[in-house]
Amino acid sequence: MGAEIGPSNIEAAFLLEALKKGTRVDGRGIYDYRTLKISCGPTYGLAEVQLGQTRVLARVSCEVTRPFPDRPTEGIVLFNTELSSMAGFGLDSSRSSTQEVAISRMVERVIKQSRAIDAEALCILAGEKVWTVRIDVHFLDHGGNLIDAASIAAIAALRHFRRPDVTVDGEEAIIHDVRERNPVPLSIHHTPICVTFGFFGSAGDMLVLDPTLLEEQVQVSSFTITLNSHREICALNKAGGIPLSPDQIQRCTQVALAKVDEVNEKIQLALKASTA
Amino acid sequence: MSRPDRREASQLRALNCSLGQLNRADGSAQFSAGNTSVVSGIYGPVEAKVYEEKLDRAVVEVKFRPDIGAPTTKDKWMESAIRNTFEREILAHLHPRTLVQIVVQLREGDGSVDSAAINATSLALVDAGIPLKCMVTAATCAVLSDDTTVVDPTQEEIDAARSTHTFAFASGSPTGPLYVDSRGEFTMDEYNHCYDLCALATERVLAFMRTAIEGKVTKEAKISAA
């Protein structure tokens, strides 16, 4: 019980037949994203992303902690994603599935290991006090392509977040109340965004951008490329599935470049709308 | 006395809700009062695991997920509070050997979270079409240090309050509260006063929820007629 039931043979065959003719069952072109809606606020560090039927909520918070002894001048970035049963019945967090681990690891890697957040700027007193920034990603609705939605939500929430201002006087650090002094944004080096492709057919010769849940269930391979607005590649992920040719990866990179710019623009607009 | 957000003592924050936002869930609702915002999703009636099914009625399972961090004891307590409130109001005998799963996700907590969670769940159950005896609505009151009582307190007010009280009532039944949660030090008079204020407030919440449901049902009826 609770296990995901895949699509029927007829559904899968219809999807593939349509793809062969260059159309998708939801009417999109193969390189189209679903409608992307980003909303930030009302409080700092809250962002909700709606990507078609997928809905993800990201919440950023911070607290003062002691740094790791081997990195006394770096703040800590914690990442927490859980595929709760709200996103789909049977997607239980108590028995973390391989799918969930894959999604969490990917999004975490993209943000933490690409060093998107300036960890040294989170230091208050070296070896004594640093900020721990916590990113909680909640999946509310699973309509496919959770990775892209989660990465967009996390980045939007991080950029929207403000932490209390701090003044350091010798060994004393004063944390100013939000009402006393304007809170300050995090120092973010770059904004990595994931773009996911799904491959179909026995040779993986058909590809689509932003697969829906149905497409994810039928696809033979998937490929996630993470780029930032400086057109740099931050992460690539092709976990299993059938082998792909280098040409296909090249083609995906070109498409992803254009999409990342679009997404960044949308995040910018959402951030502007929340401060207006 | 003036409140930080310049509300009257018995004034609720701006209420907001939307029904059926989630596609995967059988029913869902988002309920917010000011900055406090909660999403509730319902799955059910679905097949229950063999070891947890009840032969004569549906099992109600609640999951409460906090906005920040992993669930703690406090959240487990909230789960049992929601389950106890709704277990008797759901007509569980109509769906024997099944499971009704309620997942409550806190989007943001700025005081009066438990009442917002109950209100959101009530709306979500209606949206999911789970047979209910009645609608359940809840409200929170706080007795401040200067002995004034305020309805729908923010977190700031709760932190400074002497006691807080949450009451949930069933619609159309004058038999008393379904759920009471009082914390802090208070007198019997204060408790009674809070009871009255919350009873009044839940009537307003109920009217608001009715309008929201009516709006959605009318819209759906128009679509299906067209």
Interface residues (C-beta under 8 A of the other chain):
Chain A: M1 P42 T43 L46 E48 Q53 R55 L57 R59 S61 N80 E82 S84 S85 M86 A87 G88 F89 R134 D136 H138 L140 D141 H142 G143
Chain B: Q21 L22 N23 R24 A25 N35 V39 G41 Y43 V46 E47 K49 K63 R65 D67 I68 G69 A70 Q101 V103 Q105 R107 E108 D110
